[in-house]
Amino acid sequence: MSQDWSIYRRSVLFVLITAVQELYHGSDVVVQFTANKGLFCELNHLPVRLDEGVTAAIEEKMRQIVAEDRPLVKKSLPKEEAVRLFKEGRQIEKANLIQALDRPMVSIYSCGDYHDYLYGRLLSSTGGLGHFELDYEPPGILLRMPTQYTFETMTVPKRVPQPKFSHTLAEAKRWAQILHCQYVTDLNRANRQGHIGEVIRVSEALQEKNIVQVADHIASHRGDLRLILIAGPSSSGKTSFAQRLRVQLLVNGLEPVSISLDDYFVNREDTPKNEAGEYDYECLEALDTELFNEQMVALLRGENVTLPHYNFLTGMSEREGGRHLIVGPNQPIIVEGIHGLNEKLSELVPRENKYKIYISALTQLNIDAHNRIPTTSARLLRRLVRDYQFRGAHALKTLHQWQAVRDGEEKYIFPFQEEADFMFNSALIYELGILKRYAEPLLETVSPEVPEYEMARRLLDFCQYFDDIEAEDEVPNNSLLREFIGKSVFFK
């Protein structure tokens, strides 16, 4: 289902690119990121000023292409011929990308007179691609299509403004410009020319600057911001971020304490079950929110509290003999967990006493102007590497669990993104060149006999775009990437 969904969305995007080319020859669509329940794109070299009227004209052209039920023709060309084709069309980054591929032939799609190289398969014709909406979203356009969760009914999601998330994504693109690495070919060039050390150092410095700004803000409001709640999807680097934030708070003269939400699990027998009849440890009801609220309020009053301890072996919450804690006005409480942004978790703590931080790995790179790197692919590679190195889980297990993990994120994390006071981007522009060296051998072990094989092959195909970055010693020991590849100062 997820593959059918991605093929559909990729095909609609191809119709958009074709429509812009046919209306405004020489202009181009630059795919940026997913936000506001759609795919945000910018239009380069447009001969007219982009506005609602121009957006409507592009949408009308797209629907005309759909109504014509044009064939989407796939051709296999020798690599050198494809490179020449795109150089003649002045798509230099696409030509360079194909030139670097380790394969003699490449697949090119065409719609009418327009042709393109796209990462992944398309449908055979445009006739069934009418389920989309196009909005004017300054300074670009927003293409809305059925999501993975509405694909069966072909429902196009309503536009939902996400100003904080959009700002963070736009900042990610600015970072790419600072590093002169907007496309994979730029990163590979820096690696081949011996500049990757500087790319690593500047990437890390940009993240550290953001962490410092967060810590400074909390410190300047130390009388009010007492409970720091950190949430984010799987493999976003929440734990490393929390540790680095703690260090910067210490620099500001604060003495933060950390509390684990895992210790607030209810007894296993009281845990809700999902549709499959399995315990759902990711739902909010799996936590004793009443006890959590009671203890957070007591701590902020300066009272002595005995924290619970959850015994994962027995599945029981142990209330006796736990950690005793009392905090002073100079000791913010750091709590990390997937429900941190959900106001129900800490509803008895006044909102002005809380600071909510959302962490996610929002990839700054594109493969090229028309092919973005899905954030989920980058996070899955992180998780594959981490689970094998530190949790003894082989690739097959991680791939098998991934859809359930994604479903939990859609339910319990993403709906609360805009509740955050600050959004932190944990993606490092160079990381995929290092992660691939760990991930590829793991993915190669997945047998063709299992359903996860197709996902493993897609990830392997994705990894081939990146050159190996061998300068791993340049990655500092407090880097968020170290949480996944090892040798982190925060994990023993």
LODO-963645 format. One record per residue: z, x, y of N, C-alpha, C in turn. Coordinates in steps of 0.05 Angstrom, whole numbers, plus 5000, padded with zeros to 4 digits. Atoms other than C-alpha are relative to their C-alpha. Example, Ala and Ser with C-alpha at 12.3 -4.5 7.8 and 13.67 -1.06 7.14 Angstrom:
BEGIN
500050184976515652464910500050185024 499949844976514352734979501449855022 
//
This chain:
BEGIN
500050174976500050005000500050175025 499949834976501850555050497450145004 502549874997495350905035497949805011 501850204990491350255046500449965030 499250044972495050165111498950235018 500949774984493550865136497050015002 502950015000486150795117499049805021 500750214981485750155157500450095029 499449914973489050445219498150235009 501849784993484751075216497249895006 502650124996478550635211499849865027 499950134974480550225272499850215022 500149784980481750865311497250115002 502849904999474751105292498249805016 501550204985471950445320500650045030 499349954972475750585385498550245011 501349754991472951295390497049955003 502950074999465951035375499349835025 500550184977466450485428500150155026 499849844975468650975482497550185003 502449834999462951445464497549845008 502450164994457750885467500149895028 499850104972460350605533499950225021 499749794980461851255568499450274986 500849765014457851815535501150255014 498849764989461352485544503049975004 497150044998468252165549501250044972 498749965026473352255494502749884999 497350115006479551935464501750244991 498149805009485552395457502549854990 497850145013490652115408502650155007 497649864991497652265434502449954981 497750055017503351915397500349704996 499350285006506151265369502449915015 497750114984510550865416499249725009 500450284990511350155444498549834979 501250145022509149895375497050044999 502849945001502350215383499450305001 500949734998498350855385499050065028 500749944972498151145455497850225001 502249814998491651495473499350045029 501149954973488851815536497050034998 502949974999481551825557499250225018 500949774984478552475581497149965010 502749994989472452555626498849725003 501050274996471851805639498749995027 501450004974466651685694501049785019 498950214983470551085721503150024998 497050005000477950975738500949814978 498950175021481650715678501849785012 498350224991484650025691499849784979 500050225019485549355657497149904994 502850085004478149185667498550184981 501349805018475749825634501149984972 498750045027480749725577498849764986 501250255011478049015567497150054991 502749945008470949285565499950164974 499949845024472749795512500849824976 499250185022476249255470497649824992 502350175006470148805476497950154984 501949845015465649375452501050054972 498949975027470349495393499549754983 500350255015469948765373497049954994 502950025005462348795379499350174975 500549825022462249385331501149884974 498950145024466748995283498249774991 501750235007462348375287497350094988 502549905011456148795271500450104971 499449905027459649025206498450254994 501449755003456849715215501150164976 499049825021457250185155501350255012 498749754993462050765161499150204979 501449835020457951305127501450274997 498849745006461151905094497950194989 501949795009456952535087501650264995 498849745006458853195056498150215009 501649794988456253785096501150274994 499049725001456554535086501750065025 498149954978462254795129498650115025 501349884977457755215173498349805016 501650214987453154625187501849815017 498150174985459154195207501050145025 499149854977461654745253497950005022 502250004981454854785287499749735013 500350274990454654035294502149945022 497950064980461253995331499950195024 500449824977459854605374497849895019 502150124984453454265397501049765015 498850234987457653655414502350075018 497949904983462554085453502849924991 497350055011468353915407500950274987 499649725009470454645403502550024982 497649975017477554545375499549894972 500750115026474654115319498350204984 501649805013469454645304501750234990 498349785008474755185302501849924977 498350095022479154765257498450004973 501650015025473554655206499350294991 500749725006471555395210502250134984 497749875013478555585187500749894973 499450135025478655115127498950174977 500749845024478455455059498549824980 501650165017472955025030497150025009 502849964992465355065028498749755012 501250254991463954325043502249845014 498250184986467153825091498849735002 501050284999466653065097499949915030 500450104973463852775162499449704998 500550294999463952035179498249945024 501650084977458851685223500149705002 500250284993458551005257497849975020 502349994983451750875286499150295004 500949734993449651515322502350195003 497749834995456751775329501150104974 498849895024459852245278502550155007 497449884995466752545271501250114974 498449905023471452935225502849885003 497450134999477652535208501650084976 498149925022483752735167500749764983 499550235018483452225111497649824998 502250185006479051675084499849775020 500550244984475951085122499049774981 501250225014473750395099496950035000 502949965003466350305081498449875023 501550134978464549855140502149905020 498250094978467449575205500749704999 499850295000467148835186502849894998 497350105004474448755166502050125019 498149854983477449145224500749865026 499550154976478548585274502949965007 497250054994486148585270501150235017 498949804981488048995331500149885028 500050074971489648935405500050265016 500149764983488249425461501149935027 498750044974492649465523499650235018 499949794979492249845588502950095002 497349885000498250315585499850265017 500449764983497950785645501850234991 502749934990495851335644497849984978 502050025021492151135580499849724989 500350265013491250575530501849994975 498350035023495450295474498549834979 501450135021492050115408502149894980 498050125019496349625367498549894976 501250085025494749505294502249924981 497950075020498449225233501550254992 498449785009504149675213500250004969 499649995029506049885143501549764989 498350225008510849305142498849725006 501350264994506048765168497250004989 502849975008499749005133499149774981 500750215019499848465078499049755015 500850244984499447915131498250065023 501849914978495148325179501149915027 498750084975500148175234500050245019 499949794979499248585298502749975015 497450024986506148745327499749965030 499950034971507848525397500750265013 499449764984508049055450502950005008 497149984993515249285458500450255017 499649764983516649745517502250184989 498049815009520350375495499950235020 500349804979520950765561501450274993 498649755006526051275536498650154978 501449875021522351415472497350115010 502649914989515651465509500450255017 499549764983518751955559500550254983 499549785018521252395502497550114987 502649925011514352395470498350145020 501649874978511052565536501150285005 498849744996515953135544499150194978 500949845022513953385475497250115005 502749914993506753425498500050215022 499749804978508953805561500850274988 499149755013512454305516497650144987 502449895012505954395478498350155020 501649884979502454545543501350265010 498549764991507855045564499450234980 500349805021506855405497497050064995 502949985005499155345501499349954971 500450085028499455015433499749704997 500450295002496554315437498949934972 501350055025492654375372500850214980 499349825021493754705305498550275003 501649754996488155205321501350185020 498649844980492155435382502450154987 497849875014498255575338499150224982 501149805019494155935286499050255015 501049774984490956365341502350175009 497749854991497756565368501250164977 499049865024499856755298498350244993 501949795007493657165284500050235021 500149804979493957525351502750135005 497449864998501257725342501849895021 498350114978504257255395502049804989 498450225011508056805347503050045006 497249954993514757135362500749885027 499450114974514256925434499949694999 500150295004512256215413502649904989 497550075012518456185370502350015020 497849974980523056445425499949795022 500250204979520355975478500749724989 499450265013520655375430503049964998 497150025003527955525415501449985027 498850014974529555635488499749725013 500350274990526654955507502049814988 498050175013531154625456502850065010 497349924991537255015478500549905028 499750094973535954825550500749705000 499350285002536154085530502849964991 497350035010542554175491502150075022 498349934978545754525550500249775021 500050224981543753955596501749774990 498350225011546953445549503050075003 497249924999553353845545501150005029 499249994971553553945621500649715010 499750274991552753195631502649884989 497650105012558353025582502550135014 497849864988562853555613500649895028 499650104973561653285683501149725001 498950275003563752595659502249994979 498149975022569352835614502249795000 498050214999574152305638499149744988 501150265010569551745615498750034972 501549975025565152005558501750134979 498149905020570052065501499050004972 501150035027566051845440497150075000 502849925000559552215426498849924973 501250125024555251835375497250114996 502649875006549352205343498749874976 501450135021544151845302497150095000 502849935003537051965276499149974972 501050035027532551905216500450244982 499649785019532652335154498650255009 501249744995531453075164499350055029 500649964972531553025239501750235012 498449784990536753585245502549925014 497650114987542753165265502450194998 497749835004547853635235499950255016 500349764984545254265267500349945030 499850084972544553905334502949965007 497250064994551753665330501650275002 498749744999554054385316499450155026 500849864975550054675374501149865025 498850154977552454125421503050085002 497149925000559654295400500450275013 499849734988558555025419499749985031 500550034971555854825488502349855014 497750134989561654355499502450195003 497949804998566454925484499550185024 500749844977562755335536500949865026 499250164976564354775586503049955001 497150034999571754825570501149764986 499050235016572154215525500650104972 499349935027575054225455499349764981 500950235016570853725414501150014972 499350035028573053465347497949834986 502150145015568353205293501249814979 499150195020569252595249497549914984 502350085017564752415189500149704994 500250295006562451695182500149964970 500050035029561851825107502849934990 497350065009569451775102500849715005 499450284995569151055126498549814981 501250185020565250795066502149814988 498250185015568350175034500050084971 500049945028570150204961497349934987 502650045012564050244917499549714991 500350285010565349564886499649805022 500350184978565349254955497450065016 502549924987558749584976497849794995 502150195004553049084988497750124982 502249915016547049124941497349915012 502750064989539649134959498549814981 501650195016533948714930499750094971 500349905027533549174870502750004984 497450015014540949054853501550265001 498649744998542949764873501750005025 498249984976548549944921498550115024 501449934975545949984992501950155018 498249844984549750555023499150055029 501149964973545350555085500549775019 499550224982547049865111502750035014 497649984984552349785164502449904985 497850125015556549355118501250184978 498849805019557549955072502250155012 497849864985562250225125502249805008 497750154990569149975143500150025030 500249994971567349845215502549915014 497550104988573849475228502050245002 498249775000577850095209499050215020 501149804981573150555248500649935028 499550094973573850145311503050035007 497149994995581350095304500950295005 499149734997582150845295498850145025 501249884976577251045351501649915025 498550114977580950595400502750145001 497449875001587650895377499850295009 500349724993585151605384499550035030 500549984971582551485455502449935016 497450064986589451215473502050244997 498349775004592351885450501949964977 498250055022595551605387499350184976 500449855025596451975321498849824979 501450165019591651725268499750164974 500649875026590951875193497249904992 502850075007583451885178499849954970 500450055028581051605112498350224988 501749815014577652025059498549844978 501550145021572051755015499650184976 500349845024572152014944497449924986 502650075011564852034921500049994970 499950015029566852154849501149734990 498850255009571251544842498949755014 501050224984567751124895502149845014 497850144987574350954928500750135027 499149914974576751005000503050064997 497249915003583251405000501350005027 498750034974587751215057502550185003 497649844999593751645039499350304999 500349715002594252395050497650105014 502449914986588252425096500750185024 499749824977587252855157501349865023 498750114977592052735214498650105025 501549924976588752735282501249875025 499450114974590852655354498350165020 501849874982586152805411501049975029 499350014972587352965484497749925017 502250084982583252775545497850205002 502049794998579553435540498650044973 501149975027577353305468498149774993 501950215008571052875460499850004970 500350045029570052595390497049984994 502850005008563352755358499849864973 500450155025561052255305497050004994 502949995008554452355267499649814977 500650185022551351815225497749815008 502450154994545351355219500549755018 499450244984548850765253501150055027 498749934975551151135314499049845024 501250144977546450755361500649704999 499550295003548350065334502749945013 497650064985553449775382502249874982 498150125018556749395324501950214987 498449795013559250055295502650055016 497749924982563850185355500549795021 500050214980564049515390502649975015 497550034985571449555409500550235020 499849784981570450215446498349925024 501650074976568250065518497550175002 502649864999560950245529500150245019 499949774981562650695588501550244989 498649775012566851135542498350124977 501749905022560951255494497550135011 502649874993554951725498498450014974 501650025024549551575447497550185002 502249815001544552105426498249944976 501950055022538251975385498450264995 501449755008535252565347497649934983 502350035017528252575319498150235003 501949775000522953085301497249895009 502550124988517152865347498050235004 501849785000511553345331498350025025 501549964976508253645392497050064995 502749925007501953885357498249774991 502150175013495553505340498350184983 502049855016490753725286497650065018 502049974978485353605339500349755017 499750224981484053085393500249734987 500150265013482852515343501949984976 498350005024487652715288502850105007 497349934993495052695303501550084974 498249935022500552985259502249794999 497850205002505052415235502750134999 497249895000512352545250501249984972 498950045027513952265181499250234981 500949785018509752815147501750255005 498449764994513553365184502849974989 497350045010520253065166500150014970 500149995029518252975094499950294989 500149725008516453715089502750135004 497349904996523253885118501849924977 498250105020526753445068499350124972 500849885025522753715009501250284997 499049735001524754425026503050004998 497050015000532054265041501149904973 499050125025533053824979499850194977 500349815022530354354933502050245003 498449764996534154934964503049954999 497150044997540854614976501149764985 499050245014541253974935498949994971 501049985027537754184871498049784992 501950225006532553634877497150105001 502849925001525353764856498349815017 501850154983519453514896499549724991 500550275010518152924851502249805007 497850184993525052634863499949935030 500150044971524452724939497749815008 502350174994517552404941500549724990 499550275011519851824897501949855018 497950134983525751684944499049945028 500850004971521751745009499549725011 500650274990519351025015502649855005 497450144996526450765006501550115025 498849874976528851265059498749885025 501550114977523351025107500849715005 499350284996525150295094502749985014 497350004988532450445112499850075030 500349924972530250785177498949775016 501150234986526050185196502049785005 497950214997532049725186502350085018 497449934989537850125211500050215023 500149794980535450665259498049945022 502150034979528850545295500449765019 499650224981530749855323502050055022 497949954980536450175362499450255017 500749754985532650775392500649985030 499750024970532750505463502949965008 497250014993540350425459501150285008 499049734996540851185465500250065030 499849904973543251505529498350255004 501649764999539452135511498450024974 501649955024533752285463499350304998 500549715004533152985434497850034979 502249945019526753235401500650254985 499249775016528553695344497650154988 502349865011521353885326499650265014 500749744989519454605335497050054995 502950015001512154725349498950194978 500949805019511755315300500849934971 498650035025515755015242498249954976 501750075023510054755198498750254988 501149755010507155455192502050164982 497949885017513855675161500649824976 499250195021515555045121497950004978 502150025020508755055085500450214978 499649795020510655715050502049924980 498050105018516555365019499149754985 500750265011513454685008497750014980 502450015017506754854976500750064970 499449975028509655144911501549774987 498650245010514154534904498149774995 502050225002508454044915498150054977 501849935022504154414864501149934973 498850075026509154234810499849714993 500250295005507853484817497649944982 502150045021503853254756498149785009 501950214994497452844763500649744985 499450235016500552364713501949805014 497950164987505752084763498849875026 501150134976504551594821500350175026 499549844976507352104871498050235004 501949784999501652584856498249975025 501850044977497152274910501350095026 498549924976502552374963500250305001 499849715001503553094940497450135008 502649884993496053234946499449975029 500550044971495752935016501650205016 498449804986501453385038498850284997 501249735005498053995006497550035018 502350004983491553815042500850045029 499049984972495453745107500950295005 498949734996498854425098497750215004 502149804999492154785092499050055029 500949964973490854685166501650235014 498249814987496555165182499950284986 499749735011496555915174502950064993 497349915006502656225141501150165023 498649844980507556465193502150174985 498349825016510857075162502350115017 498049894982515257235223502649844998 497650175003521156845194502550135012 497749874989526057375217500449955030 499950064972524357165288501649745005 498650264997527656485276503050055001 497149934997534856525303501749854979 498350125021540656365256501349745008 498950264991542755765298497749795004 502350184997535755445297500449754983 499950245016535254735273498350034975 501649955023529854985226501650134977 498449865020535055405190501649804982 498750215016538354755166498349944975 501850085022532254675120499150254984 501049775014529955385103502250204992 497849835007536755715099500850215021 498949794983540956265132500949895027 498950114975543855795184502950085003 497249924994550256025217501949764997 498450245002552655305212500549904972 499750095027552055225137500650234981 499249795019555655655086499449924972 
//
